Amino acid sequence: MDDGDIVTFKDTLQASFKWINLPPIGVTTNLFPWICWNLWTARNLLTFENRTLSPQEVVLKATRASKEWEMAQPCHRPTPTPPITQRHAVETPSPTTFCNTDASWKSDTKSAGL
């Protein structure tokens, strides 16, 4: 889909993920959804509180919200995976019944549970 094929909001939203934020503003995420959200909240301010925001304020709020969201995301470090240990099945005489259990210990109350 190129920009000439954009006719609906959904098309625009999907196309926006390919857009580059200019000038570089320190945001790596797609700003379009943030701008749309802030346009919506600005509309609500006007409708319900009779307060207006300038276009510059809307874009500034969208940029700030995007930066805050990016900073709040955890770093994506690959978690080390423990080595896989192979368990070999132990041959048991048939018919054998197994009851596998687990327990926990709380040292502060000195109690255990199954």
Secondary structure, 3 states (H helix, E strand, C coil): CCHHHCCCHHHHHHHHCCCCCCCCCCCCCCCHHHHHHHHHHHHHHHHHHCCCCCHHHHHHHHHHHHHHHHHHCCCCCCCCCCCCCCCCCCCCCCCCCCCCCCCEEECCCCEEEC
